[in-house]
Amino acid sequence: MDNYFLPIVVGICAGIITRVFMLKSDYRQYPTYLHGKIIHLALGVIAAGLGSIIVPALLLKDYTAITFLTLAASQFRDVRNMERNTLTGLDQYELVKRGNTYIEGIAIAFEGRNYLVIFTSMLTTAAYLFINIWASIGVVILCIFISRVLMSGSTLGDICDIEYCELRFDGAGLYIDNIYIMNIGLPQRQEEILRNGMGFILKPKNFNVRTTIANLGQRQAILHDVSVAMGVYRDSGTPALVPLAKRDLDDGRVGVFILPQEKNIEKARKVIGNVPTLENAIRLPSKIDVDKKGIL
């Protein structure tokens, strides 16, 4: 077993390094600093340890060690449940909520990153055992690059054209271009909205994108990210000051009404463009074969 000690250590270090590269707090401040990061780093160490012992266990024909992987899978599913429950509880106190679709996407990402750590540690240990230390270093670099690519994903700026549009009232109706947003009857509220509000139009680049940005969870993610990055001009108990996103039913465009504390058109456009495309919101209706009998 002494022959496998160094490869196992290298595999564990590779997994930890990969997890550190995938762990960051952005403007949404999640995971939180410091305790939230400690939890995810600790889980990364466990995942790295499990991944690094797979190949030595197979070489030693210690197949019972592989059963630990099933235990790990159940533990990492609990990580997903933990993230979901935590964020759902915190969401009740947000002025602009994340929404269940966004929360589920975050929970899936944190579970998936632990599996990436396992694969990184396993491949690094195998490269060390079957080739040499330099090959294992190359595997680590490759795995970190792949993990970063998988972690990034697409954003709304990749699938939509984002245009600024002045807000306007037609009677009591608030509109962005021809898209109806909501009804505001009080003149002082109308003046407040025109003074502090901003409107943007999301134009889908193809037919599939129409369905994606129509998803209520995807629209709520836009409103939440803009409100976090630029602040929000509202407080609890002010239903007239709620950011909203509504569709044009004719062409699939989405009008986004926001009330930022910092009224900066270019910054708001960039923030909207950087909103992640949620996995649970992606649909590909153009791929459906209408002539095929049955879906399953």
N, C-alpha and C positions, 0 to 999 in steps of 0.2 A: 504493500500500500504506500510505502515511502516514495516509490517511483511516481506516484500520482499526486503527491502533495503539492509540488510546485505548479503543475498544470491546473489543479483545482484552485489554487490561490490566484493565479493569473486570470482564470475564468471568472472568479468572484469579483476581482478588481475591474475587469472589463464590463461586467454587468452593472456594477455600481457607477462607473464612469458614464455609461450609457444612460442610466437613470438620472444622473445629475444633469446631463445635457438636455434631457427631456423635461426637466422640472424647472419651471420659471413662473414668476408672478408678473402678469402684465397689468394694464390699466384696470382690469376687473378685480385685481388683487385676490386671485384664487389660484392655487392654495395660499392660505394666509401665512404670513411670516410671524412667528418662527415655528410654532407648534404644528401647523398644518404641514409644513415642509418636512419636519422631523418624522411625522407619521409615514409619509410617502417614501422618504429615504430609507426608513427602517424596513418597510415592505419591499423596497428595491433590493436591500441586502439579502433578505430571505429568498426572494426570487432568484438572485444571482447565485446563492448557495445551492439552491435546488437544481438550477440549470447546469452548474459546473460538475455535479456528481453523476449526471446521467451517463456520460460516455465511460468514465472509470467503472461505474457499477455494471455496465454491460460487458466490459472487458473482463471483469472479475466474475462474471456470471452470477452476480448478486441481484437477481431480478426482483427481490422483495423491496430493494431500494427504490425501484421505479414506481412502486405503489404510492410513494410520497407525492408523486405528481398529481394523483387524483385528489389527495388532501389539499395540495396547493391550489388546484383549480377551484375547489369549493371555498377556500379562504379568499381567493381573489374575486370570486363572485360576491362574497360578503363585503369586499371593498367597494364594489359597484353599488351594493345596497346601502352601505354606509354613506357614500357620497350622495346618492339619491335622497336619502332621508334627511341628511344634514342640509343640503341645499333647498329641499322642499320646505323644511322648517324655517330657514333663513329668508326664504322668498316671501313669507307672509309680512315681513317688515320692510320690504323694498317699496319705495315710492313708485317705481316702474318695475314690475316683476320680470324675472327671467322667462318664466313659463315652463311647463313640464317637458316640452320637446327639447329645449335648450339644456335643461337639467339632465335629461336622459343622455344627451350627447356627451356632456361632461363626464358623467358616470361611466359610460362605455369607454371613453378615452383613457380614464385612469385605470380601468381594468385591463384594457388592451396593452398599456405600456408595461405592465408587469410581465405579460407574456413575451413582449419584445426583449425584455431583460433576460428572461429564461433562454430564449433562442440565442441571444448574443453570447451568454456565458457558455452554453453548450457548444456552439460552433468554435468559440475561442479555445476552449479546452481541447476539442477534437483536433484543431489545427496544431496546437502545441504538441499533442501526443503523436500525431501521425506525420507531421512535417518538422517544424521547429518554432522557436520563439518569434522569429521574424514573420513567419506566416500568421501566427496568432495576432501579432500587432496589426498586420494588414487586415485581418478579419475584423478586428475591433473598429478600425477606421471605417471600413465598409459598412459595418452594422450601424455605427453612429450616423453615417450619411443617410442610409436607408431609413433609419428611425426618424431623422429630421424631416425627410420627405413625407413619410407617412403621417407625421405629426402635424405638418403644415395644413394640408387639405386645400380645398378651393374656397374662395371668398365671393361675396356678392359682386365685387368689382370685376371678377372674371366672367360673370354670366349676365350682368346687367349694365346698361348705360344709365348713369345717375345724373339727373338734371335738376337744377334749382328752379323753383317756380313760386312766384309771389302768391301769398294767401289772399283770398277775396271773399267777401260776403255777398250773397244774393238774398236779400231779406234777412231771415234768421239763419240761413244755411251757410255753413263754412265750406268753401271749395278750394281744392288745389287743381288748377286748370279746370277740367270739367268733371273732376272726381269729387263727389259729395263726401264730406267727412263727418259732420255732425251738426246739430241744431243748437244755436246759441241765441237766446232771446234778449238778454240784457245788454243794452248799448255799452255800458262800462266794461262788461266782459269782452265784448267784441273789440273795443279799443285796446284792451289789455292783450288780447291774442294777436292782433295785428302788430302791436308794438314789440312783443317778445317772441312770437311764433315764427317758424320757418317751415317751408314746404318743399318737398323733393319728389320727383317722379322717377320711379324705377321702370326702365323699359327693357323687357326681356330680349335677349339676343337670338333666341330660337323658341320653338314651340314648347319644348320640354321645360324650359325655364319658367314659362307661365305657371305651370302646375307647382313648381318648387316655391316660387315667391308668393303663390296664393295660400300656401300652408300657414295656418294661424300661428303655429309655433315659430316659424321662420320670421314672420312679421313682428312677433313679440320680441324675438332676439334682437332685431334691428332697434326697436324702441329702447330696450334695456341698455344695449351697448352705447348708444348715443347719449342716453341719460347719465350713464356712469362716466363717460369720457368728457362730457361737456356740462354736466349738471342738469337739473331740471327745475323749471320755474313752476313749482306747485308744492302743496302740502296735503296732508290727509284731510279728507272731507271737502275737497274742491273738485267735483266731477267734471266741471267745465274746463279744467286745466289738465286733462289727461291726454298724453300723446297717443295718437291713433294712426293706423295704417289701413287704408281701404282700397279695394280693387276697382278698376274700370272693367265692367263686365263685358264690354265689347271687344277690347283688344288685349286684356290681361295685364295692363300696366297697373302699378301700385303707387298710390299717393301716400307719402309719409309725412305726417304732421308732427312736429316736435316743438318743445318749449325749452330750449337750452338757456342756462344762465349766462353762457358765453355765446353771443350771436356772431358766429364766424362761419361764413358759407363754405369756404374751402376746407376748413377743418372738419365740418360736419360731413361734407361729401367724402372726405378720406375715411372718416370713421365708419360711415355706412358701407363704403367699398371694402373695408377690412372686416366686416362682420362675417364670421364663418358660415359657409353653406352647411346647414345641419343635415347629417346623414339620414335622419328620419323624415326629412322633408323632401328629399330628392326623389323625383318620379321621372320615368322615361316613357310617356305615353306613345311616342313615335315608334317605339320598339315593339309595340303590341301587334301580333299577327292576327288580324281580325278574321282571317279564314281558318285559323287553327281551332279545332274542336276542344274546348276546355283549356284551362290555365295550368292545372296541376299535372 
